[in-house]
């Protein structure tokens, strides 16, 4: 029978392994998953770790992104994923499913109990995508950090900043400075990584790598630099976001079209 202490030791070991994958200039690549089946497929393909993407998980269950997927369903899905693999699993918790710090902390505890060894947390409001003020986000992050540390050692909090998703922000050095200011505050509050989706300009990526005390996570999209360029910029983690889910659904649709066209 597996004891609580054994399970905790296993979780700590997975968290340590996940931390070790984040090396500036040698990024860990995460092909984001959405359920137990995709987790098993990506693991079988040789992945060193797994990470969910909130958009993909929501879409696979018939919901829009932005915490429209009920938390109970998100946690149940996470539990099935962690049961299907021995790899470290990080879960995308969007903004933490909480109107206040206590609710965010409770979400973190539920994710750890379901087997996650890390998470993504956003610094924007799920209702409209606008940025939270830094002080408010720091309070949420400190609550998440304290809740995680009470449960296990080394839970990896990847703090996503949505600076580059703001409609009024040009992608320039000033935007990088805004993101770097948040990175410094988040590092002090206990974050382990900085995720900057929407940032695709290589010189700006390199500037943020230099300015951030946290290892930088960049998301692949149609105009993101190639992996070798991101590595030269010093990126430590590369996510694929909703891309894998979208490609899988396109392949399924194409197969269905071929099957049903043949019998039309």
MARDO-235219 format. One record per residue (C-alpha): x, y, z. Coordinates in nm, 4 decimals, padded with zeros to 6 digits. Example, Ala and Ser with C-alpha at 12.3 -4.5 7.8 and 13.67 -1.06 7.14 Angstrom:
REM MARDO-235219
x	y	z
01.2300	-00.4500	00.7800
01.3670	-00.1060	00.7140
***
This chain:
REM MARDO-235219
x	y	z
00.0000	00.0000	00.0000
00.1361	00.3418	-00.0987
00.1683	00.5679	00.2029
00.1104	00.9433	00.2165
00.4801	00.9989	00.2798
00.5695	00.7917	-00.0256
00.3290	00.9869	-00.2449
00.4693	01.3134	-00.1156
00.8259	01.1989	-00.1836
00.7281	01.0990	-00.5368
00.5644	01.4377	-00.5976
00.8698	01.6193	-00.4631
01.0972	01.4184	-00.6906
00.8815	01.5023	-00.9937
00.8839	01.8698	-00.8981
01.2630	01.8648	-00.8688
01.2891	01.7004	-01.2108
01.0549	01.9599	-01.3607
01.2573	02.2480	-01.2159
01.5759	02.0977	-01.3596
01.4291	02.1047	-01.7110
01.4195	02.4857	-01.7100
01.7622	02.5849	-01.8416
01.8203	02.9215	-02.0079
01.9353	02.8610	-02.3616
01.8273	02.4957	-02.3594
01.4485	02.5207	-02.3396
01.2251	02.2366	-02.2370
00.9546	02.1908	-02.5009
00.6018	02.1185	-02.3797
00.3463	01.9937	-02.6315
00.0363	02.0940	-02.4377
-00.2216	01.8242	-02.3663
-00.5925	01.8300	-02.2835
-00.6951	01.4878	-02.1461
-00.5642	01.1473	-02.0405
-00.5532	01.0212	-02.3997
-00.3442	01.3113	-02.5265
-00.1238	01.2814	-02.2169
-00.0507	00.9163	-02.2962
00.0193	00.9955	-02.6623
00.2606	01.2805	-02.5888
00.4334	01.0788	-02.3161
00.4768	00.7876	-02.5562
00.6327	01.0313	-02.8031
00.9178	01.0993	-02.5621
00.8106	01.4062	-02.3655
01.0099	01.4741	-02.0448
00.7078	01.6351	-01.8787
00.3466	01.7251	-01.9505
00.1473	02.0467	-01.9280
-00.2175	02.1155	-01.9966
-00.3408	02.4163	-02.1906
-00.6591	02.5780	-02.0607
-00.7963	02.6632	-02.4056
-00.7568	02.3050	-02.5237
-00.9001	02.1502	-02.2080
-01.2010	02.3817	-02.2241
-01.2616	02.3200	-02.5948
-01.2333	01.9425	-02.5535
-01.5111	01.9594	-02.2939
-01.7362	02.1960	-02.4862
-01.6524	02.5210	-02.3082
-01.4932	02.8513	-02.3998
-01.1633	02.9540	-02.2407
-01.1549	03.2076	-01.9573
-01.2531	02.9923	-01.6579
-01.5800	02.8928	-01.8270
-01.4843	02.5283	-01.7669
-01.6062	02.4429	-01.4153
-01.3213	02.3974	-01.1699
-01.4565	02.0602	-01.0546
-01.4358	01.9332	-01.4125
-01.0876	02.0800	-01.4599
-00.9621	01.9066	-01.1464
-01.1283	01.5770	-01.2364
-00.9664	01.5945	-01.5804
-00.6303	01.6652	-01.4158
-00.6718	01.3659	-01.1861
-00.7305	01.1370	-01.4846
-00.4234	01.2803	-01.6596
-00.1905	01.2261	-01.3628
-00.3253	00.8729	-01.3238
-00.2344	00.7996	-01.6856
00.1349	00.8970	-01.6644
00.4410	00.8850	-01.4425
00.5733	01.2121	-01.5864
00.5597	01.5464	-01.4026
00.2356	01.7278	-01.4859
00.1812	02.1050	-01.4758
-00.1773	02.2293	-01.4955
-00.3017	02.5533	-01.6493
-00.5225	02.7090	-01.3799
-00.5854	03.0324	-01.5726
-00.6231	03.3078	-01.3082
-00.6603	03.0602	-01.0242
-01.0393	03.0319	-01.0248
-01.0650	03.2773	-00.7393
-01.2153	03.6172	-00.6678
-00.9738	03.6508	-00.3756
-00.6444	03.5097	-00.2512
-00.8075	03.2445	-00.0307
-00.9907	03.0976	-00.3287
-00.6709	03.0905	-00.5346
-00.4932	02.9098	-00.2498
-00.7751	02.6543	-00.2332
-00.7440	02.5931	-00.6075
-00.3726	02.5269	-00.5714
-00.4357	02.2739	-00.2954
-00.6913	02.0925	-00.5105
-00.4486	02.0791	-00.8030
-00.1741	01.9305	-00.5854
-00.4139	01.6760	-00.4391
-00.4999	01.5757	-00.7972
-00.1315	01.5112	-00.8733
00.0021	01.8325	-01.0289
00.3569	01.9401	-00.9468
00.3243	02.2812	-01.1072
00.0793	02.5265	-01.2588
00.0317	02.8319	-01.4764
-00.1308	03.1370	-01.3177
-00.2336	03.4423	-01.5209
-00.2122	03.8044	-01.4121
-00.5206	03.9162	-01.6043
-00.8912	03.9202	-01.5256
-01.0688	03.6243	-01.6907
-01.3766	03.8361	-01.7656
-01.2082	04.0813	-02.0026
-00.8364	04.0017	-02.0194
-00.7247	04.3286	-01.8616
-00.4216	04.3196	-01.6367
-00.4524	04.3014	-01.2598
-00.2502	04.5615	-01.0753
00.0860	04.4290	-00.9632
00.0138	04.4558	-00.5912
-00.3089	04.2601	-00.6247
-00.1450	03.9891	-00.8329
00.1406	03.9630	-00.5850
-00.1094	03.8999	-00.3048
-00.2690	03.6215	-00.5088
00.0719	03.4751	-00.5865
00.1868	03.4840	-00.2243
-00.1283	03.2977	-00.1226
-00.0680	03.0387	-00.3943
00.2961	02.9987	-00.2890
00.2080	02.9523	00.0774
-00.0636	02.6992	-00.0038
00.1699	02.5033	-00.2305
00.4572	02.5019	00.0184
00.2267	02.3660	00.2880
00.1477	02.0688	00.0634
00.4766	01.9790	-00.1049
00.8300	02.0924	-00.1834
00.9074	02.2716	-00.5074
00.5655	02.3181	-00.6660
00.6477	02.5125	-00.9853
00.4422	02.8297	-01.0294
00.4758	02.9612	-01.3833
00.3371	03.3135	-01.3679
00.1859	03.4163	-01.6988
00.1903	03.7868	-01.7722
-00.0575	03.9088	-02.0313
00.1237	04.2359	-02.0979
00.1676	04.1417	-02.4642
-00.2017	04.0578	-02.5054
-00.3182	04.4084	-02.4097
-00.4797	04.6020	-02.6931
-00.3166	04.9308	-02.5914
00.0382	04.7932	-02.5649
00.2838	04.8159	-02.8529
00.5358	04.5342	-02.8685
00.8435	04.7409	-02.7961
01.1099	04.8014	-02.5319
00.8582	04.9806	-02.3097
00.6336	04.6726	-02.3073
00.9328	04.4566	-02.2191
01.0086	04.6925	-01.9311
00.6498	04.6539	-01.8072
00.6780	04.2763	-01.8235
01.0178	04.2838	-01.6500
00.8757	04.4955	-01.3678
00.6124	04.2310	-01.3131
00.8708	03.9540	-01.3365
01.0757	04.1085	-01.0565
00.7707	04.1466	-00.8337
00.6564	03.7922	-00.9087
01.0008	03.6471	-00.8409
01.0086	03.8149	-00.5019
00.6597	03.6811	-00.4259
00.7564	03.3212	-00.5016
00.7060	03.2529	-00.8724
00.9382	03.0029	-01.0397
00.8947	03.1045	-01.4027
00.7623	03.3828	-01.6247
00.5336	03.3035	-01.9185
00.4975	03.5784	-02.1794
00.2558	03.4605	-02.4497
00.2121	03.6921	-02.7449
00.5767	03.7999	-02.7460
00.7262	03.6886	-03.0792
01.0019	03.9384	-03.1663
01.3415	03.7750	-03.1093
01.5309	04.0890	-02.9950
01.2512	04.1723	-02.7509
01.2468	03.8151	-02.6235
01.6202	03.8402	-02.5595
01.5689	04.1712	-02.3756
01.3092	04.0124	-02.1486
01.5326	03.7122	-02.0819
01.8065	03.9520	-01.9707
01.5765	04.1674	-01.7586
01.3785	03.8884	-01.5913
01.5077	03.7116	-01.2791
01.2778	03.4218	-01.3741
01.3339	03.1683	-01.6545
01.1263	03.2732	-01.9555
00.8526	03.0655	-02.1191
00.7517	03.1564	-02.4766
00.4514	03.0136	-02.6624
00.4798	02.8835	-03.0167
00.2427	03.0350	-03.2701
00.2453	03.1021	-03.6414
00.5015	03.3821	-03.6181
00.7104	03.2737	-03.3185
01.0835	03.2344	-03.3929
01.2143	02.8826	-03.4456
01.3269	02.6798	-03.1470
01.6977	02.7293	-03.2168
01.6458	03.1080	-03.2252
01.4557	03.0977	-02.8959
01.7388	02.8953	-02.7471
01.9946	03.1554	-02.8578
01.7771	03.4227	-02.6972
01.8052	03.2363	-02.3655
01.4493	03.1056	-02.3389
01.4095	02.8230	-02.0861
01.0677	02.6837	-02.1783
00.8619	02.6636	-02.4960
00.4906	02.5848	-02.4888
00.2676	02.4976	-02.7822
-00.0580	02.6234	-02.6308
-00.3735	02.5330	-02.8266
-00.1780	02.4290	-03.1360
-00.1649	02.0521	-03.0711
-00.5384	02.0350	-02.9984
-00.6237	02.2373	-03.3086
-00.4016	02.0190	-03.5282
-00.5484	01.6986	-03.3830
-00.9032	01.8193	-03.4493
-00.8110	01.9248	-03.8037
-00.6675	01.5783	-03.8688
-00.9817	01.4156	-03.7312
-01.2026	01.6398	-03.9437
-00.9968	01.5583	-04.2534
-01.0275	01.1854	-04.1821
-01.4010	01.2172	-04.1315
-01.4341	01.4108	-04.4562
-01.2414	01.1425	-04.6424
-01.4480	00.8592	-04.4902
-01.7867	01.0166	-04.5483
-01.7029	01.1573	-04.8915
-01.6126	00.8065	-05.0037
-01.9597	00.6838	-04.9089
-02.1553	00.9837	-05.0333
***
